[in-house]
Structures are given as structure tokens and as C-alpha cells.
Amino acid sequence: MDVKEIQELIRFVSRAGVSEVELETKGFKLVIRTGNGKKGAEAVAMPQPVMMPTVVAAPAPVAAPLAAAPVVADPAAAPAAPKAESASGIQQRSPMIGTFYRSPSPDKPPFVSVGDEVKKGQTLCIIEAMKLFNEIECEFDGRLVKVLADDSSPVEYDQPLFLIEPN
């Protein structure tokens, strides 16, 4: 990309009223940010970092001591085992990374509550990903036993969101 093309892109972004544009190609990244109240725009061109492969050596084997004392486990130091779910059910999992919302807006009631009967295709929640709000639908009929994610919190791909007891 030459300077003339970059200048044309800056003019286009300024006219479009967009606050930020990122363009990334192989070995080149261009970020154009317009000021909050400024007329012009600034462009920052950054070369892409080249990733060098790293070589990790395998750890050397350690010889066992000749006279080993018996190992006694300290129950206080052992990590606590995760609690198993007391209610039976199937986990409805997140199909994407994003922010989990139980209701369509802060002043509206949640889509579903614990104890509700849910149907296949019914909206359970919304996950916001890249400023897009995606309705997450129930995968089967059943009864909502537990909500496993906190409202307005980030969720990962395949993270359990709800525990549903199938009908």
C-alpha cells in the first residue's frame, strides 16, 4: 500500500464519520483513528512482528533418591475437589465468546428464570460479541434448573450457561 492509497483511505474514513478503522494484510497493519472532535484523522502504520519459532528442550530426567522417605499427603494443602451438581440436567453451553446477558435490556425481566419450562428454540439469553447481540436459543425442551453464568459477565466458547432438566 503506497502513501497515496493511505491518504485516500484517511479521507474516506473522515467523510464516513467512523472513529477507527484497522486494516491488516500480510506483514502490514494500518490503524486510522479520527479525533473525538477533530476534523482530520491520524494514521499509524505498524509493521507486523515476525514470529520466530521457539525450541524448547525436554527436561532432563531426575534420578530418584536412594533412600526416599514416605510421602505423607497434607489434607489441608490438597486442592478442594469441585462440587458435583446435585440436580440432574444437561448443560446448555455458549456457542461463542462474548458478554452474557440474561435480559434484552437492563430494565426488562430476564428471558428465563430458574424453574421455568423451556422449549426448543426459545431464547434463553443474549451474548454480545463485537457489538452484535446474538440470541442464544434452547436446544431441547425441559425445565431450567440453574443459571451457571453471571449476568453482564464475559463468557468463553463452550462455557456452561444453564443447567436444564430435559422433559
C-alpha positions as CSV (number, residue, x, y, z in Angstrom):
1,M,0.0,0.0,0.0
2,D,1.5,3.3,-1.0
3,V,1.2,6.8,0.6
4,K,-1.4,7.9,-1.9
5,E,-3.7,5.0,-1.1
6,I,-3.3,5.6,2.6
7,Q,-4.2,9.3,2.1
8,E,-7.3,8.4,0.1
9,L,-8.3,5.9,2.9
10,I,-7.9,8.6,5.5
11,R,-10.1,11.0,3.6
12,F,-12.8,8.3,3.1
13,V,-12.8,7.4,6.8
14,S,-13.1,11.1,7.8
15,R,-16.0,11.6,5.5
16,A,-17.7,8.3,6.6
17,G,-17.7,9.5,10.3
18,V,-16.1,6.3,11.5
19,S,-14.0,6.7,14.7
20,E,-11.5,3.9,14.0
21,V,-10.5,1.6,11.1
22,E,-8.0,-1.2,11.2
23,L,-6.6,-2.8,8.0
24,E,-4.3,-5.8,8.3
25,T,-2.6,-7.6,5.5
26,K,0.3,-10.0,5.5
27,G,3.3,-8.1,7.0
28,F,1.4,-4.8,7.3
29,K,-1.1,-3.3,9.7
30,L,-2.7,0.2,9.4
31,V,-4.8,1.8,12.1
32,I,-6.7,5.0,11.3
33,R,-8.3,6.9,14.2
34,T,-10.3,10.1,13.9
35,G,-10.2,12.5,16.8
36,N,-13.3,12.9,19.0
37,G,-13.9,16.5,17.8
38,K,-11.1,16.9,15.3
39,K,-11.6,17.4,11.6
40,G,-8.6,15.4,10.4
41,A,-7.6,11.9,11.1
42,E,-4.3,10.3,12.1
43,A,-2.8,7.2,10.6
44,V,-0.4,4.8,12.3
45,A,1.3,2.2,10.2
46,M,3.0,-0.6,12.0
47,P,4.9,-3.5,10.5
48,Q,3.7,-6.8,11.7
49,P,6.0,-8.6,14.1
50,V,7.6,-11.7,12.7
51,M,7.1,-14.7,15.0
52,M,10.2,-16.8,15.4
53,P,9.7,-20.4,16.3
54,T,11.0,-21.3,19.7
55,V,12.7,-24.5,20.6
56,V,12.0,-25.9,24.0
57,A,14.4,-28.5,25.3
58,A,12.9,-31.5,27.1
59,P,13.7,-31.5,30.8
60,A,16.5,-33.8,31.9
61,P,15.4,-36.9,33.8
62,V,15.9,-36.6,37.6
63,A,17.3,-39.6,39.4
64,A,15.3,-40.8,42.4
65,P,17.0,-40.5,45.8
66,L,18.3,-43.8,47.1
67,A,16.6,-43.7,50.5
68,A,13.3,-42.0,49.9
69,A,11.1,-41.1,52.9
70,P,7.5,-42.0,52.6
71,V,5.4,-39.1,51.3
72,V,2.5,-38.1,53.6
73,A,-0.2,-36.0,52.0
74,D,-1.3,-33.0,53.9
75,P,-5.1,-32.9,53.6
76,A,-5.1,-29.1,54.2
77,A,-2.8,-28.4,51.3
78,A,-4.7,-30.6,48.9
79,P,-6.9,-28.6,46.4
80,A,-10.6,-29.0,47.1
81,A,-12.5,-31.1,44.6
82,P,-15.1,-29.2,42.6
83,K,-18.6,-29.8,43.8
84,A,-20.8,-32.0,41.6
85,E,-24.1,-30.6,40.6
86,S,-26.8,-32.0,42.9
87,A,-29.5,-31.6,40.3
88,S,-29.5,-33.8,37.2
89,G,-29.6,-32.0,33.9
90,I,-27.9,-31.1,30.6
91,Q,-25.7,-28.1,30.3
92,Q,-26.6,-25.5,27.6
93,R,-23.2,-24.2,26.5
94,S,-22.1,-20.9,25.0
95,P,-21.6,-21.2,21.2
96,M,-19.2,-18.1,21.2
97,I,-17.0,-15.8,23.2
98,G,-18.7,-12.6,24.4
99,T,-20.6,-10.9,27.2
100,F,-23.6,-12.8,28.7
101,Y,-26.9,-11.0,29.3
102,R,-30.0,-12.7,30.9
103,S,-32.4,-10.0,29.6
104,P,-32.9,-7.9,26.4
105,S,-32.1,-4.7,28.3
106,P,-31.3,-3.7,31.9
107,D,-34.9,-2.5,32.6
108,K,-36.5,-5.7,31.2
109,P,-37.1,-9.0,33.0
110,P,-34.8,-12.0,32.2
111,F,-35.7,-14.2,29.3
112,V,-35.9,-17.2,31.6
113,S,-35.8,-17.9,35.4
114,V,-35.0,-20.9,37.4
115,G,-38.0,-23.3,37.4
116,D,-39.3,-22.1,34.1
117,E,-40.3,-24.6,31.4
118,V,-38.3,-24.0,28.3
119,K,-39.0,-25.1,24.7
120,K,-36.6,-25.9,21.9
121,G,-35.8,-22.7,20.0
122,Q,-36.8,-20.4,22.9
123,T,-34.4,-17.5,23.6
124,L,-32.5,-18.1,26.9
125,C,-30.1,-15.2,26.8
126,I,-28.1,-12.8,24.7
127,I,-24.3,-12.9,24.1
128,E,-22.8,-9.7,22.8
129,A,-19.8,-10.3,20.6
130,M,-18.1,-7.4,18.7
131,K,-21.1,-5.1,19.2
132,L,-23.5,-7.7,17.8
133,F,-26.2,-9.1,20.1
134,N,-26.8,-12.8,19.4
135,E,-29.8,-14.5,20.9
136,I,-29.0,-18.0,22.3
137,E,-31.8,-20.5,21.9
138,C,-32.6,-23.5,23.9
139,E,-31.5,-26.8,22.2
140,F,-34.2,-29.0,23.7
141,D,-37.4,-29.0,25.8
142,G,-37.1,-29.1,29.6
143,R,-37.1,-27.2,32.9
144,L,-34.4,-24.6,33.8
145,V,-32.7,-25.9,37.0
146,K,-29.8,-23.4,37.3
147,V,-28.2,-20.4,35.7
148,L,-24.4,-21.1,35.6
149,A,-23.1,-17.7,34.3
150,D,-23.3,-14.2,35.9
151,D,-25.3,-11.5,34.2
152,S,-23.2,-9.0,32.3
153,S,-20.1,-11.1,32.6
154,P,-17.7,-12.4,29.9
155,V,-18.1,-16.0,28.8
156,E,-15.9,-18.3,26.8
157,Y,-16.7,-20.6,24.0
158,D,-18.3,-23.9,25.2
159,Q,-18.7,-22.5,28.8
160,P,-21.8,-23.9,30.5
161,L,-24.5,-21.2,30.8
162,F,-27.6,-23.1,32.0
163,L,-28.4,-26.4,33.6
164,I,-31.6,-27.8,32.0
165,E,-33.5,-30.9,33.1
166,P,-34.9,-32.5,29.9
167,N,-38.6,-33.4,29.6
